[in-house]
Amino acid sequence: MLNKLLSPRISIKELFSRYGVLIAFILLFAISASRQGEFFLKPDNLRNIVNQNVPVGIIAVGMTFVIITGGIDLAGGSLVALVGALGLVFMNKQIDSRMSEGMAAILGSGLIVALGALGGLVQGIFIAFGRITPFVATLVGMVAFRSMTVVLANGGEVRSLSKNVWPDVGIGGIPVPFVKDTQGNPIVIYYGIIAFIVVVMVGSFILNKTRYGRYAIAVGANERASHYSAVPVNRVKLLTYMLSGICVGIAAVFLSGKMNSVASGSQGVNFELDAIAAVVIGGTSLKGGYGRIWGTVIGVLLMGIITNMLVFENINSHWQGVVKGVVILLAVLLQRERRDV
């Protein structure tokens, strides 16, 4: 990427269309560092910017594949709440039966990820074989999954009975040697951040190094031509929505661990919209056929820095949506002139 960036043959127009999100990220980072350097550059603040966006970031990796294939997934936030609640109910039953917290947490987290994959598979079946447009199928999923969560929790929340292990999933981590926070304690890299890094690496490998990744790009670029070229289009769509569901499940594990509960009405609300925003800001084409995981990661971090800047500047939090909307519009405008690389 660096060689392309420094290539003398690349025009300014192409530079911004290809790497606009990276340039914007560097500029915003520099502005934040100059205006709020005393606080912004502290290791614990930078760590927290990433950690606060871990669930959306993990979902956004799966969303990247969905949008690359020309689809959309509006059910991510609701599915996060549903699979998290079901996983906690299952885990609580195991703890009640005197199973150790550690084993119950392992089984519960495995169930959450499996249920996420199942939720994605169901939506994929309706889209691939039912010929329902992704917007409609996932919109129904968004409403249905949220409703099921509210029924499961009787309109309230599902709280974990684990007092140590499950909360540690959300707020525990690995200390970084020689790096201290503002109180002089070792900086801890949360397990969620580690999971995000792993998901990004695996997602990048799948997209760039596997046959499925090539097929996903082909389906998004031209579904009919892909079909005539013997690409298993329906199978690609099924795998794509399953992959998105797996990412949702992983996000649900760390989100429910961080809260040690699932609030049926509010957990995961608008996560799917934030994930879509990160993907679009990162340069993935809404028309399908082109996408990049690294761009999605930068998009997630860019939105995190914007939120951090608004907090430091004491700007009303209700303006965050306006600012994000402007950033998304700018990203879409840049896409209009982007040439695939």
C-alpha positions as CSV (number, residue, x, y, z in Angstrom):
1,M,0.0,0.0,0.0
2,L,2.9,2.4,0.8
3,N,4.4,1.9,-2.6
4,K,1.1,2.8,-4.3
5,L,0.7,5.8,-2.0
6,L,4.2,7.1,-2.9
7,S,3.9,6.3,-6.6
8,P,4.7,9.4,-8.7
9,R,2.1,8.3,-11.3
10,I,-0.9,8.5,-8.9
11,S,-2.9,11.7,-9.3
12,I,-4.1,13.8,-6.4
13,K,-7.7,12.8,-7.3
14,E,-6.8,9.1,-7.2
15,L,-4.9,9.6,-4.0
16,F,-7.9,11.0,-2.2
17,S,-10.3,8.5,-3.7
18,R,-8.2,5.6,-2.7
19,Y,-6.8,6.8,0.6
20,G,-9.1,9.6,1.7
21,V,-10.2,7.8,4.8
22,L,-6.5,7.2,5.9
23,I,-5.7,10.9,5.2
24,A,-8.8,12.0,7.1
25,F,-7.8,9.8,10.0
26,I,-4.2,11.1,10.1
27,L,-5.5,14.7,10.0
28,L,-8.1,14.2,12.7
29,F,-5.6,12.4,14.9
30,A,-3.1,15.3,14.5
31,I,-5.8,17.9,15.2
32,S,-6.8,16.0,18.4
33,A,-3.2,15.6,19.5
34,S,-2.5,19.3,19.0
35,R,-5.7,20.5,20.7
36,Q,-6.0,17.9,23.5
37,G,-2.5,16.5,23.5
38,E,-2.2,16.3,27.3
39,F,-5.2,14.0,27.5
40,F,-5.7,12.6,24.0
41,L,-2.3,11.0,23.6
42,K,-2.4,9.2,27.0
43,P,-2.2,5.5,26.4
44,D,-5.3,4.8,28.4
45,N,-7.4,7.3,26.3
46,L,-6.1,5.7,23.1
47,R,-6.9,2.3,24.4
48,N,-10.4,3.4,25.5
49,I,-11.1,4.9,22.0
50,V,-10.5,1.4,20.5
51,N,-12.2,-0.5,23.3
52,Q,-15.4,1.6,23.1
53,N,-15.8,0.7,19.5
54,V,-14.9,-3.0,19.7
55,P,-18.4,-4.4,19.3
56,V,-19.2,-2.2,16.3
57,G,-15.8,-2.9,14.8
58,I,-16.2,-6.6,15.0
59,I,-19.7,-6.3,13.4
60,A,-18.3,-4.0,10.8
61,V,-15.8,-6.7,9.6
62,G,-18.7,-9.0,8.9
63,M,-20.7,-6.1,7.3
64,T,-17.8,-5.5,4.9
65,F,-18.3,-8.9,3.3
66,V,-22.1,-8.3,3.2
67,I,-21.7,-5.0,1.4
68,I,-19.0,-6.3,-0.9
69,T,-21.5,-8.9,-2.2
70,G,-24.0,-6.1,-2.9
71,G,-26.1,-6.8,0.2
72,I,-27.0,-5.1,3.5
73,D,-27.6,-6.3,7.0
74,L,-29.9,-4.2,9.2
75,A,-30.3,-6.8,11.9
76,G,-26.9,-6.8,13.5
77,G,-27.8,-4.7,16.6
78,S,-31.0,-6.7,17.3
79,L,-29.2,-10.0,16.8
80,V,-26.4,-8.9,19.2
81,A,-29.1,-8.5,21.9
82,L,-30.9,-11.7,21.2
83,V,-27.9,-14.0,21.1
84,G,-26.4,-12.3,24.1
85,A,-29.6,-12.8,26.1
86,L,-30.0,-16.4,25.1
87,G,-26.4,-17.1,25.9
88,L,-26.7,-15.6,29.4
89,V,-29.9,-17.6,30.1
90,F,-28.1,-20.8,29.1
91,M,-25.1,-19.9,31.2
92,N,-27.2,-19.1,34.2
93,K,-28.9,-22.4,34.0
94,Q,-25.5,-24.1,34.0
95,I,-24.3,-22.1,37.0
96,D,-27.6,-23.0,38.8
97,S,-26.8,-26.7,38.2
98,R,-23.5,-26.1,40.0
99,M,-21.3,-26.1,36.9
100,S,-18.1,-24.0,37.4
101,E,-18.3,-20.4,36.2
102,G,-15.4,-21.0,33.8
103,M,-17.0,-23.9,32.0
104,A,-20.4,-22.2,32.0
105,A,-18.8,-19.1,30.4
106,I,-17.0,-21.3,27.7
107,L,-20.3,-23.0,26.8
108,G,-22.2,-19.8,26.9
109,S,-19.8,-17.9,24.7
110,G,-19.7,-20.8,22.2
111,L,-23.5,-20.9,22.1
112,I,-23.7,-17.1,21.5
113,V,-21.4,-17.4,18.5
114,A,-23.2,-20.4,17.2
115,L,-26.6,-18.6,17.5
116,G,-25.1,-15.6,15.7
117,A,-24.1,-17.9,12.8
118,L,-27.6,-19.4,12.8
119,G,-29.3,-16.0,12.7
120,G,-27.1,-15.0,9.8
121,L,-27.8,-18.3,8.1
122,V,-31.6,-17.9,8.4
123,Q,-31.4,-14.5,6.8
124,G,-29.1,-15.8,4.1
125,I,-31.6,-18.5,3.2
126,F,-34.4,-16.0,2.7
127,I,-32.1,-13.8,0.6
128,A,-30.4,-16.5,-1.5
129,F,-33.3,-19.0,-1.9
130,G,-36.3,-16.9,-1.1
131,R,-35.2,-14.2,-3.4
132,I,-36.1,-11.6,-0.8
133,T,-34.1,-8.4,-1.1
134,P,-31.4,-8.1,1.6
135,F,-33.0,-4.8,2.8
136,V,-36.4,-6.3,3.4
137,A,-35.1,-9.7,4.9
138,T,-32.7,-8.0,7.4
139,L,-35.3,-5.3,8.2
140,V,-37.7,-8.1,9.2
141,G,-34.8,-9.7,11.2
142,M,-34.1,-6.4,13.0
143,V,-37.7,-6.2,14.2
144,A,-38.1,-9.9,14.9
145,F,-34.9,-10.4,16.8
146,R,-35.5,-7.3,19.0
147,S,-39.0,-8.4,19.7
148,M,-37.8,-11.9,20.7
149,T,-35.3,-10.4,23.0
150,V,-37.9,-8.2,24.8
151,V,-40.1,-11.2,25.2
152,L,-37.3,-13.3,26.6
153,A,-36.4,-10.6,29.1
154,N,-40.0,-9.6,29.9
155,G,-39.2,-6.1,28.8
156,G,-36.3,-5.8,31.2
157,E,-32.8,-7.2,31.2
158,V,-31.1,-10.6,31.4
159,R,-28.4,-10.5,34.1
160,S,-25.5,-12.9,34.4
161,L,-25.1,-15.0,37.5
162,S,-21.4,-15.1,37.0
163,K,-19.7,-12.8,39.4
164,N,-16.1,-13.1,38.2
165,V,-15.5,-15.0,35.0
166,W,-18.1,-13.4,32.7
167,P,-17.4,-9.8,33.7
168,D,-13.7,-10.5,33.2
169,V,-14.4,-11.4,29.6
170,G,-15.6,-7.8,29.1
171,I,-13.3,-5.8,31.3
172,G,-10.3,-8.1,31.8
173,G,-7.2,-8.1,29.7
174,I,-3.5,-8.5,29.5
175,P,-1.2,-5.9,31.1
176,V,1.3,-4.2,28.8
177,P,4.8,-4.0,30.4
178,F,6.3,-0.5,31.0
179,V,3.1,1.3,29.9
180,K,1.2,3.1,32.7
181,D,-2.2,4.8,32.9
182,T,-2.9,8.2,34.6
183,Q,-3.0,6.5,38.0
184,G,0.3,4.8,37.5
185,N,-1.2,1.3,36.9
186,P,-0.1,-0.9,34.0
187,I,-2.2,-0.4,30.9
188,V,-4.4,-3.4,30.2
189,I,-5.2,-4.4,26.7
190,Y,-8.7,-5.8,27.0
191,Y,-9.7,-9.2,25.6
192,G,-12.2,-7.5,23.4
193,I,-9.4,-5.5,21.7
194,I,-7.4,-8.6,21.2
195,A,-10.5,-10.3,19.7
196,F,-11.0,-7.4,17.4
197,I,-7.4,-7.6,16.1
198,V,-7.8,-11.4,15.5
199,V,-11.1,-10.9,13.7
200,V,-9.6,-8.2,11.5
201,M,-6.6,-10.4,10.6
202,V,-8.8,-13.4,9.8
203,G,-11.2,-11.3,7.8
204,S,-8.3,-9.8,5.8
205,F,-7.0,-13.3,5.1
206,I,-10.4,-14.6,4.0
207,L,-11.1,-11.6,1.7
208,N,-7.7,-11.4,0.1
209,K,-6.3,-15.0,0.1
210,T,-9.2,-17.4,-0.3
211,R,-11.5,-18.5,-3.1
212,Y,-14.5,-17.4,-1.1
213,G,-13.1,-13.9,-0.9
214,R,-12.7,-13.8,-4.7
215,Y,-16.2,-15.2,-5.2
216,A,-17.7,-12.6,-2.9
217,I,-16.1,-9.7,-4.9
218,A,-17.2,-11.3,-8.1
219,V,-20.8,-11.7,-6.9
220,G,-20.9,-8.1,-5.8
221,A,-19.4,-6.8,-9.1
222,N,-21.8,-8.8,-11.4
223,E,-24.0,-11.5,-10.0
224,R,-25.3,-12.7,-13.3
225,A,-21.8,-12.9,-14.8
226,S,-20.7,-14.8,-11.7
227,H,-23.5,-17.3,-12.1
228,Y,-22.5,-17.9,-15.8
229,S,-18.9,-18.3,-14.7
230,A,-19.9,-21.2,-12.4
231,V,-19.6,-19.2,-9.2
232,P,-21.9,-20.8,-6.5
233,V,-23.8,-17.5,-6.0
234,N,-26.3,-18.8,-3.4
235,R,-23.6,-20.5,-1.4
236,V,-21.5,-17.4,-1.4
237,K,-24.5,-15.4,0.0
238,L,-25.2,-18.0,2.6
239,L,-21.6,-18.0,3.8
240,T,-21.5,-14.2,3.8
241,Y,-24.5,-13.8,6.1
242,M,-23.3,-16.6,8.3
243,L,-19.9,-14.9,8.5
244,S,-21.7,-11.7,9.4
245,G,-23.7,-13.6,12.1
246,I,-20.5,-15.0,13.6
247,C,-19.0,-11.5,13.9
248,V,-22.3,-10.4,15.6
249,G,-22.0,-13.4,18.0
250,I,-18.3,-12.5,18.9
251,A,-19.3,-8.9,19.5
252,A,-22.2,-10.0,21.7
253,V,-19.9,-12.1,23.9
254,F,-17.7,-9.1,24.8
255,L,-20.6,-6.6,25.0
256,S,-22.6,-8.8,27.4
257,G,-19.5,-9.5,29.4
258,K,-18.7,-5.8,29.7
259,M,-22.2,-5.0,31.0
260,N,-22.6,-8.4,32.7
261,S,-26.2,-8.3,31.4
262,V,-28.3,-7.7,28.3
263,A,-30.8,-4.8,28.2
264,S,-33.5,-6.1,25.9
265,G,-34.6,-2.7,24.6
266,S,-31.3,-0.9,24.3
267,Q,-28.5,-3.3,23.8
268,G,-27.0,-3.0,20.4
269,V,-29.4,-0.3,19.2
270,N,-28.0,1.3,16.0
271,F,-24.9,-0.9,16.0
272,E,-25.7,-2.0,12.5
273,L,-25.9,1.6,11.3
274,D,-22.6,2.5,12.9
275,A,-21.1,-0.6,11.3
276,I,-22.4,0.3,7.9
277,A,-21.1,3.8,8.4
278,A,-17.6,2.5,9.2
279,V,-17.6,0.2,6.1
280,V,-18.7,3.0,3.8
281,I,-16.3,5.5,5.3
282,G,-13.6,2.9,4.9
283,G,-14.1,2.9,1.1
284,T,-16.2,-0.3,0.5
285,S,-18.5,0.3,-2.4
286,L,-22.2,0.3,-1.6
287,K,-22.8,-1.1,-5.1
288,G,-20.7,-4.1,-4.2
289,G,-17.7,-5.6,-5.9
290,Y,-15.1,-3.7,-4.0
291,G,-14.0,-3.5,-0.3
292,R,-11.1,-3.5,2.1
293,I,-10.9,-4.6,5.7
294,W,-8.2,-2.2,6.6
295,G,-10.4,0.7,5.4
296,T,-13.2,-0.6,7.6
297,V,-10.9,-0.6,10.6
298,I,-9.8,3.0,9.9
299,G,-13.5,3.9,9.5
300,V,-14.2,2.5,13.0
301,L,-11.3,4.3,14.5
302,L,-12.2,7.5,12.7
303,M,-15.7,7.6,14.2
304,G,-14.1,6.8,17.6
305,I,-11.8,9.8,17.3
306,I,-14.7,12.0,16.2
307,T,-16.7,11.0,19.3
308,N,-13.6,11.6,21.5
309,M,-13.1,15.0,20.0
310,L,-16.7,16.0,20.6
311,V,-16.4,14.9,24.3
312,F,-13.2,16.9,24.8
313,E,-14.7,19.9,23.2
314,N,-17.8,19.7,25.5
315,I,-20.1,19.5,22.5
316,N,-23.6,18.1,23.1
317,S,-23.6,14.4,22.4
318,H,-26.7,14.7,20.3
319,W,-24.6,16.4,17.6
320,Q,-22.6,13.1,17.1
321,G,-25.2,11.8,14.7
322,V,-25.0,15.0,12.6
323,V,-21.2,14.9,12.4
324,K,-21.2,11.2,11.5
325,G,-23.8,11.9,8.8
326,V,-21.6,14.5,7.3
327,V,-18.6,12.2,7.3
328,I,-20.6,9.4,5.6
329,L,-21.8,11.8,2.9
330,L,-18.2,12.9,2.3
331,A,-17.1,9.3,2.0
332,V,-19.9,8.5,-0.5
333,L,-18.9,11.5,-2.6
334,L,-15.3,10.3,-2.6
335,Q,-16.5,6.9,-3.7
336,R,-18.1,8.4,-6.8
337,E,-14.7,9.0,-8.3
338,R,-12.9,5.9,-6.9
339,R,-11.2,3.6,-9.3
340,D,-10.8,0.0,-8.2
341,V,-7.3,-1.0,-7.3
